[in-house]
Amino acid sequence: MMFQDCRVGDTIYIFDRSTICLTTKNVVRVSAPYPDRNNIVVDVSVDKFTTYVFKASDKIGYCGELAISADKSVLMRVVEAQMASKERQVSKLKEIIEQLNEE
């Protein structure tokens, strides 16, 4: 689902890539699309104090280490990519440990 299609009450999935934590919030307000610089954007509020600005036609947005989407399958690809990256890192670290043990 594109951000411009979000409605009040829809679930937003927020994946924190640094703490490896998933939270969900419900949309409490969505602005009408409006121009901002060279993009058409929408404001998506998930509570009284937290509003994100996304390109209206995007299905995922990033805010620092947060990956945010209203579409589970889109966010799943981000999580799977991070998992693959971590698996490669663990594999490389194991190789380094083996090298150190050989010396």
DSSP file with accessible surface (Angstrom, degrees, kcal/mol):
  #  RESIDUE AA STRUCTURE BP1 BP2  ACC     N-H-->O    O-->H-N    N-H-->O    O-->H-N    TCO  KAPPA ALPHA  PHI   PSI    X-CA   Y-CA   Z-CA
    1    1 A M              0   0   75      0, 0.0    69,-0.5     0, 0.0    70,-0.2   0.000 360.0 360.0 360.0 130.9    0.0    0.0    0.0
    2    2 A M    >   -     0   0   55      1,-0.1     3,-1.9    68,-0.1     4,-0.3  -0.476 360.0-115.2 -75.5 152.6    1.3    3.4   -0.9
    3    3 A F  G >  S+     0   0    0     55,-2.4     3,-1.6    52,-0.4    54,-0.2   0.844 115.4  62.3 -59.7 -32.3    1.4    6.0    1.8
    4    4 A Q  G 3  S+     0   0   65     52,-2.4    -1,-0.3     1,-0.3    53,-0.1   0.730 100.7  55.3 -66.4 -17.3   -1.1    8.1   -0.1
    5    5 A D  G <  S+     0   0   69     -3,-1.9    -1,-0.3    51,-0.3    -2,-0.2   0.467  81.7 116.9 -92.2  -3.5   -3.6    5.2    0.3
    6    6 A C    <   -     0   0    0     -3,-1.6     2,-0.3    -4,-0.3    24,-0.0  -0.378  45.3-168.0 -66.2 145.1   -3.3    5.1    4.1
    7    7 A R    >   -     0   0  145     -2,-0.1     3,-2.4    22,-0.1    20,-0.3  -0.906  35.8 -76.9-130.3 159.7   -6.4    5.8    6.1
    8    8 A V  T 3  S+     0   0  104     -2,-0.3    20,-0.2     1,-0.3     3,-0.1  -0.307 119.9  26.1 -55.4 132.4   -7.1    6.5    9.8
    9    9 A G  T 3  S+     0   0   44     18,-3.0    -1,-0.3     1,-0.3    19,-0.1   0.151  88.2 131.8  96.2 -18.1   -7.0    3.2   11.7
   10   10 A D    <   -     0   0   47     -3,-2.4    17,-2.9    16,-0.1     2,-0.4  -0.318  61.6-111.0 -63.2 152.2   -4.6    1.4    9.2
   11   11 A T  E     -A   26   0A  50     15,-0.2     2,-0.4    59,-0.2    15,-0.2  -0.705  26.0-160.2 -87.9 135.1   -1.6   -0.4   10.8
   12   12 A I  E     -A   25   0A   1     13,-3.4    13,-2.2    -2,-0.4     2,-0.5  -0.960   9.3-146.7-112.3 131.3    1.8    1.0   10.2
   13   13 A Y  E     -AB  24  69A  40     56,-3.6    56,-2.3    -2,-0.4     2,-0.5  -0.868  11.6-166.7-101.3 129.9    4.8   -1.3   10.8
   14   14 A I  E     -AB  23  68A   8      9,-3.0     9,-2.6    -2,-0.5     2,-0.6  -0.965   1.9-169.5-122.7 114.2    8.0    0.2   12.1
   15   15 A F  E     -AB  22  67A  11     52,-3.0    52,-2.8    -2,-0.5     2,-0.8  -0.917  11.7-151.4-106.8 117.8   11.2   -1.9   12.0
   16   16 A D  E  >> -AB  21  66A  39      5,-3.1     5,-1.3    -2,-0.6     4,-1.3  -0.813   6.5-165.1 -89.1 109.8   14.1   -0.5   13.9
   17   17 A R  T  45S+     0   0   69     48,-2.9    -1,-0.2    -2,-0.8    49,-0.1   0.705  84.0  51.1 -72.1 -19.3   17.2   -1.7   12.1
   18   18 A S  T  45S+     0   0   75     47,-0.2    -1,-0.2     1,-0.1    48,-0.1   0.883 121.5  28.8 -86.6 -38.3   19.6   -0.9   14.9
   19   19 A T  T  45S-     0   0   90      2,-0.1    -2,-0.2    46,-0.1    -1,-0.1   0.488 100.8-127.8 -98.3  -3.5   17.7   -2.6   17.8
   20   20 A I  T  <5 +     0   0  103     -4,-1.3     2,-0.4     1,-0.2    -3,-0.2   0.968  60.0 142.8  54.2  58.4   16.1   -5.3   15.6
   21   21 A C  E   < -A   16   0A  60     -5,-1.3    -5,-3.1     2,-0.0     2,-0.5  -0.989  40.3-153.8-133.3 137.4   12.7   -4.5   17.0
   22   22 A L  E     +A   15   0A 101     -2,-0.4     2,-0.3    -7,-0.2    -7,-0.2  -0.942  17.3 174.2-112.3 129.6    9.3   -4.3   15.3
   23   23 A T  E     -A   14   0A  63     -9,-2.6    -9,-3.0    -2,-0.5     2,-0.4  -0.921  17.0-146.3-126.6 157.8    6.5   -2.2   16.5
   24   24 A T  E     +A   13   0A  82     -2,-0.3     2,-0.3   -11,-0.2   -11,-0.2  -0.949  15.6 178.9-123.1 146.4    3.1   -1.4   15.1
   25   25 A K  E     -A   12   0A  83    -13,-2.2   -13,-3.4    -2,-0.4     2,-0.4  -0.960  25.6-122.0-137.3 157.3    1.1    1.8   15.3
   26   26 A N  E     -A   11   0A  93     20,-0.4     2,-0.2    -2,-0.3   -15,-0.2  -0.841  31.4-111.2-101.7 140.7   -2.3    2.8   14.0
   27   27 A V        +     0   0    2    -17,-2.9   -18,-3.0    -2,-0.4    19,-0.2  -0.502  33.3 177.0 -67.9 130.4   -2.6    5.8   11.7
   28   28 A V        +     0   0   79     17,-3.1     2,-0.3     1,-0.4    18,-0.2   0.587  68.1   9.5-108.5 -17.8   -4.4    8.6   13.5
   29   29 A R  E     -D   45   0B 116     16,-1.4    16,-3.0   -22,-0.1     2,-0.4  -0.952  54.6-171.5-161.0 141.1   -4.2   11.2   10.6
   30   30 A V  E     -D   44   0B  35     -2,-0.3    14,-0.2    14,-0.2   -22,-0.1  -0.995  20.6-140.0-133.4 128.9   -3.1   11.3    7.0
   31   31 A S        -     0   0   20     12,-2.4     3,-0.1    -2,-0.4    -2,-0.0  -0.383  28.7 -98.9 -78.9 163.7   -2.8   14.6    5.1
   32   32 A A        -     0   0   76      1,-0.1    11,-0.2    -2,-0.1    -1,-0.1  -0.513  56.8 -85.8 -70.9 150.2   -3.9   15.1    1.5
   33   33 A P        +     0   0   68      0, 0.0     9,-0.2     0, 0.0    -1,-0.1  -0.336  57.1 176.6 -58.6 140.9   -0.9   14.8   -0.9
   34   34 A Y  E     -E   41   0B  74      7,-2.4     7,-3.1    -3,-0.1     2,-0.2  -0.984  32.8 -97.8-145.1 154.7    0.9   18.1   -1.3
   35   35 A P  E     +E   40   0B  99      0, 0.0     2,-0.3     0, 0.0     5,-0.2  -0.519  34.8 177.1 -76.3 139.7    4.0   19.3   -3.2
   36   36 A D  E >   -E   39   0B  68      3,-3.2     3,-2.1    -2,-0.2     2,-0.3  -0.888  64.4 -51.9-142.8 108.9    7.3   19.5   -1.2
   37   37 A R  T 3  S-     0   0  225     -2,-0.3    -1,-0.0     1,-0.3     0, 0.0  -0.437 123.9 -18.7  57.7-117.7   10.3   20.5   -3.3
   38   38 A N  T 3  S+     0   0  162     -2,-0.3     2,-0.3    -3,-0.1    -1,-0.3   0.246 126.5  73.7-101.5  11.9   10.3   18.1   -6.2
   39   39 A N  E <  S-E   36   0B  66     -3,-2.1    -3,-3.2    -5,-0.0     2,-0.6  -0.894  73.0-128.1-125.6 157.1    8.0   15.5   -4.7
   40   40 A I  E     +E   35   0B  90     -2,-0.3    16,-2.8    -5,-0.2    17,-0.4  -0.914  43.7 178.5 -98.8 125.0    4.4   14.9   -3.8
   41   41 A V  E     -EF  34  55B   6     -7,-3.1    -7,-2.4    -2,-0.6     2,-0.3  -0.783  22.7-151.0-126.4 166.0    4.3   13.9   -0.1
   42   42 A V  E     - F   0  54B   0     12,-2.5    12,-2.4    -2,-0.3     2,-0.5  -0.975  18.0-129.5-133.1 150.1    1.8   13.0    2.6
   43   43 A D  E     - F   0  53B  31     -2,-0.3   -12,-2.4   -11,-0.2     2,-0.5  -0.885  22.1-166.8 -95.9 129.5    2.0   13.4    6.4
   44   44 A V  E     -DF  30  52B   0      8,-3.2     8,-2.9    -2,-0.5     2,-0.4  -0.972   2.9-162.8-120.3 115.9    1.2   10.2    8.3
   45   45 A S  E     +DF  29  51B   6    -16,-3.0   -17,-3.1    -2,-0.5   -16,-1.4  -0.843  15.4 179.1-100.6 134.0    0.6   10.6   12.0
   46   46 A V  S    S-     0   0    8      4,-2.4   -20,-0.4    -2,-0.4     2,-0.3   0.473  73.2  -7.6-110.8  -8.3    0.7    7.6   14.3
   47   47 A D  S    S-     0   0   45      3,-1.0     3,-0.4   -22,-0.1    -1,-0.2  -0.932  90.3 -76.0-165.2-174.9    0.0    9.4   17.6
   48   48 A K  S    S+     0   0  185     -2,-0.3     3,-0.1     1,-0.2    -3,-0.0   0.777 128.4  31.9 -63.2 -26.3   -0.3   13.0   18.9
   49   49 A F  S    S+     0   0  176      1,-0.1     2,-0.6    -3,-0.0    -1,-0.2   0.496 105.7  73.4-111.9  -7.6    3.4   13.6   18.8
   50   50 A T        +     0   0   43     -3,-0.4    -4,-2.4     2,-0.0    -3,-1.0  -0.933  47.5 161.7-122.0 113.1    4.8   11.5   15.9
   51   51 A T  E     -F   45   0B  64     -2,-0.6     2,-0.4    -6,-0.2    -6,-0.3  -0.997  17.3-161.2-128.0 130.9    4.2   12.5   12.3
   52   52 A Y  E     -F   44   0B  35     -8,-2.9    -8,-3.2    -2,-0.4     2,-0.5  -0.859  10.1-143.4-108.3 147.6    6.3   11.1    9.4
   53   53 A V  E     +F   43   0B  79     -2,-0.4     2,-0.3   -10,-0.2   -10,-0.2  -0.958  27.9 172.8-112.1 122.4    6.5   12.7    5.9
   54   54 A F  E     -F   42   0B  13    -12,-2.4   -12,-2.5    -2,-0.5     2,-0.2  -0.929  43.0 -95.5-126.2 153.0    6.7   10.2    3.0
   55   55 A K  E >   -F   41   0B  93     -2,-0.3     3,-1.5   -14,-0.2   -52,-0.4  -0.486  41.7-127.6 -60.3 133.3    6.6   10.4   -0.7
   56   56 A A  T 3  S+     0   0    2    -16,-2.8   -52,-2.4     1,-0.3   -51,-0.3   0.846 104.8  46.2 -58.2 -36.1    3.0    9.8   -1.5
   57   57 A S  T 3  S+     0   0   75    -17,-0.4    -1,-0.3   -54,-0.2     2,-0.2   0.481  90.7 105.2 -90.3  -1.1    3.7    7.0   -4.0
   58   58 A D    <   -     0   0   58     -3,-1.5   -55,-2.4     1,-0.1   -54,-0.2  -0.489  53.3-160.2 -79.3 152.2    6.2    5.1   -1.9
   59   59 A K  S    S+     0   0  104    -57,-0.2    12,-0.5     1,-0.2    11,-0.5   0.525  80.7  32.3-102.6 -13.6    5.4    1.9   -0.1
   60   60 A I        -     0   0   31      9,-0.1     2,-0.3    10,-0.1    -1,-0.2  -0.995  65.3-172.2-143.7 144.8    8.3    2.2    2.4
   61   61 A G  E     -C   68   0A   7      7,-2.6     7,-3.2    -2,-0.3     2,-0.4  -0.938  12.4-141.0-134.5 159.6   10.0    5.1    4.0
   62   62 A Y  E     +C   67   0A 119     -2,-0.3     2,-0.4     5,-0.2     5,-0.2  -0.963  14.8 179.4-125.1 139.6   13.0    5.5    6.2
   63   63 A C  E >  S-C   66   0A  63      3,-2.1     3,-2.3    -2,-0.4     2,-0.3  -0.877  70.6 -59.4-136.4  97.5   13.6    7.8    9.2
   64   64 A G  T 3  S-     0   0   67     -2,-0.4    -1,-0.1     1,-0.3     0, 0.0  -0.448 123.8 -12.0  61.9-123.6   17.1    7.2   10.5
   65   65 A E  T 3  S+     0   0  101     -2,-0.3   -48,-2.9    -3,-0.1     2,-0.4   0.422 116.2 103.3 -87.3   1.8   17.3    3.5   11.4
   66   66 A L  E <   -BC  16  63A  38     -3,-2.3    -3,-2.1   -50,-0.2     2,-0.5  -0.733  53.1-162.8 -91.1 131.3   13.5    3.1   11.1
   67   67 A A  E     -BC  15  62A   0    -52,-2.8   -52,-3.0    -2,-0.4     2,-0.4  -0.965  18.9-169.0-106.8 125.6   12.0    1.3    8.1
   68   68 A I  E     +BC  14  61A   0     -7,-3.2    -7,-2.6    -2,-0.5     2,-0.3  -0.960  15.8 149.7-127.1 132.1    8.3    2.2    8.0
   69   69 A S  E     -B   13   0A   0    -56,-2.3   -56,-3.6    -2,-0.4    -9,-0.1  -0.992  43.6-146.9-155.7 154.1    5.5    0.7    5.9
   70   70 A A  S    S+     0   0   13    -11,-0.5     2,-0.6   -69,-0.5   -59,-0.2   0.397  88.8  79.2 -95.9   0.1    1.8    0.0    5.9
   71   71 A D     >  -     0   0   35    -12,-0.5     4,-2.0   -70,-0.2     3,-0.3  -0.926  65.1-160.5-115.8 111.2    2.6   -3.1    3.8
   72   72 A K  H  > S+     0   0  135     -2,-0.6     4,-2.6     1,-0.2    -1,-0.1   0.883  91.4  54.7 -56.4 -42.8    3.9   -6.2    5.6
   73   73 A S  H  > S+     0   0   64      1,-0.2     4,-1.3     2,-0.2    -1,-0.2   0.866 107.3  50.0 -65.6 -34.4    5.3   -7.8    2.5
   74   74 A V  H  > S+     0   0   12     -3,-0.3     4,-1.1     2,-0.2     3,-0.3   0.934 113.4  45.4 -67.6 -44.3    7.4   -4.7    1.7
   75   75 A L  H  X S+     0   0    8     -4,-2.0     4,-2.3     1,-0.2     3,-0.3   0.874 104.9  63.1 -68.4 -32.7    8.8   -4.5    5.2
   76   76 A M  H  X S+     0   0  103     -4,-2.6     4,-2.9     1,-0.2    -1,-0.2   0.892  99.1  54.8 -58.0 -39.5    9.5   -8.3    5.1
   77   77 A R  H  X S+     0   0  145     -4,-1.3     4,-2.2    -3,-0.3    -1,-0.2   0.879 107.2  50.2 -63.7 -36.0   11.9   -7.8    2.3
   78   78 A V  H  X S+     0   0   23     -4,-1.1     4,-2.2    -3,-0.3    -2,-0.2   0.934 112.3  46.7 -66.1 -44.8   13.8   -5.2    4.4
   79   79 A V  H  X S+     0   0   52     -4,-2.3     4,-2.6     1,-0.2    -2,-0.2   0.928 112.5  49.8 -63.6 -44.1   14.0   -7.6    7.3
   80   80 A E  H  X S+     0   0  104     -4,-2.9     4,-2.5     1,-0.2    -1,-0.2   0.896 109.9  51.2 -63.4 -38.6   15.1  -10.5    5.1
   81   81 A A  H  X S+     0   0   62     -4,-2.2     4,-2.2    -5,-0.2    -1,-0.2   0.913 111.1  47.9 -65.1 -40.7   17.8   -8.4    3.5
   82   82 A Q  H  X S+     0   0   32     -4,-2.2     4,-2.5     2,-0.2    -2,-0.2   0.911 110.6  51.9 -66.7 -39.0   19.1   -7.4    6.9
   83   83 A M  H  X S+     0   0  105     -4,-2.6     4,-2.5     1,-0.2    -2,-0.2   0.927 109.5  49.3 -62.8 -43.7   19.1  -11.0    8.0
   84   84 A A  H  X S+     0   0   33     -4,-2.5     4,-2.1     1,-0.2    -1,-0.2   0.910 110.8  50.8 -61.9 -40.4   21.1  -12.1    4.9
   85   85 A S  H  X S+     0   0   39     -4,-2.2     4,-2.1     1,-0.2    -1,-0.2   0.921 110.9  47.8 -63.0 -43.6   23.6   -9.3    5.7
   86   86 A K  H  X S+     0   0   93     -4,-2.5     4,-2.7     1,-0.2    -2,-0.2   0.884 108.9  54.3 -66.1 -37.5   24.0  -10.4    9.3
   87   87 A E  H  X S+     0   0  117     -4,-2.5     4,-2.4     2,-0.2    -1,-0.2   0.908 108.3  49.2 -63.6 -39.9   24.4  -14.0    8.2
   88   88 A R  H  X S+     0   0  161     -4,-2.1     4,-2.4     2,-0.2    -2,-0.2   0.911 111.3  50.1 -64.1 -39.2   27.3  -13.0    5.9
   89   89 A Q  H  X S+     0   0   96     -4,-2.1     4,-2.6     2,-0.2    -2,-0.2   0.926 110.6  48.5 -65.0 -44.0   28.8  -11.0    8.7
   90   90 A V  H  X S+     0   0   73     -4,-2.7     4,-2.4     1,-0.2    -2,-0.2   0.924 111.1  51.1 -62.4 -42.0   28.6  -14.0   11.1
   91   91 A S  H  X S+     0   0   61     -4,-2.4     4,-1.9     1,-0.2    -2,-0.2   0.926 111.4  47.2 -60.6 -45.0   30.1  -16.3    8.4
   92   92 A K  H  X S+     0   0  115     -4,-2.4     4,-2.1     1,-0.2    -1,-0.2   0.905 110.4  52.3 -64.2 -41.3   33.0  -13.8    7.9
   93   93 A L  H  X S+     0   0  104     -4,-2.6     4,-2.4     1,-0.2    -1,-0.2   0.896 107.2  52.8 -63.2 -38.3   33.6  -13.6   11.7
   94   94 A K  H  X S+     0   0  128     -4,-2.4     4,-2.4     1,-0.2    -1,-0.2   0.904 107.6  52.0 -63.0 -40.1   33.7  -17.4   12.0
   95   95 A E  H  X S+     0   0   87     -4,-1.9     4,-2.3     2,-0.2    -1,-0.2   0.910 109.2  49.8 -61.7 -41.7   36.4  -17.4    9.3
   96   96 A I  H  X S+     0   0   66     -4,-2.1     4,-2.6     2,-0.2    -2,-0.2   0.918 109.3  51.3 -65.1 -41.0   38.4  -14.8   11.2
   97   97 A I  H  X S+     0   0   97     -4,-2.4     4,-2.3     1,-0.2    -2,-0.2   0.923 109.9  50.2 -61.6 -42.8   38.1  -16.9   14.4
   98   98 A E  H  X S+     0   0  117     -4,-2.4     4,-1.5     1,-0.2    -1,-0.2   0.914 110.1  50.3 -61.8 -42.4   39.4  -19.9   12.5
   99   99 A Q  H  X S+     0   0  105     -4,-2.3     4,-1.1     1,-0.2    -1,-0.2   0.922 111.4  48.2 -61.5 -42.9   42.3  -18.0   11.1
  100  100 A L  H  < S+     0   0  111     -4,-2.6     3,-0.3     1,-0.2    -1,-0.2   0.870 109.9  52.1 -67.8 -34.4   43.2  -16.8   14.6
  101  101 A N  H  < S+     0   0  131     -4,-2.3    -1,-0.2     1,-0.2    -2,-0.2   0.782 105.7  56.0 -71.4 -26.8   43.0  -20.3   16.0
  102  102 A E  H  <        0   0  155     -4,-1.5    -1,-0.2    -3,-0.2    -2,-0.2   0.766 360.0 360.0 -75.2 -27.3   45.3  -21.6   13.3
  103  103 A E     <        0   0  187     -4,-1.1    -3,-0.0    -3,-0.3    -4,-0.0  -0.295 360.0 360.0 -82.0 360.0   48.1  -19.2   14.2
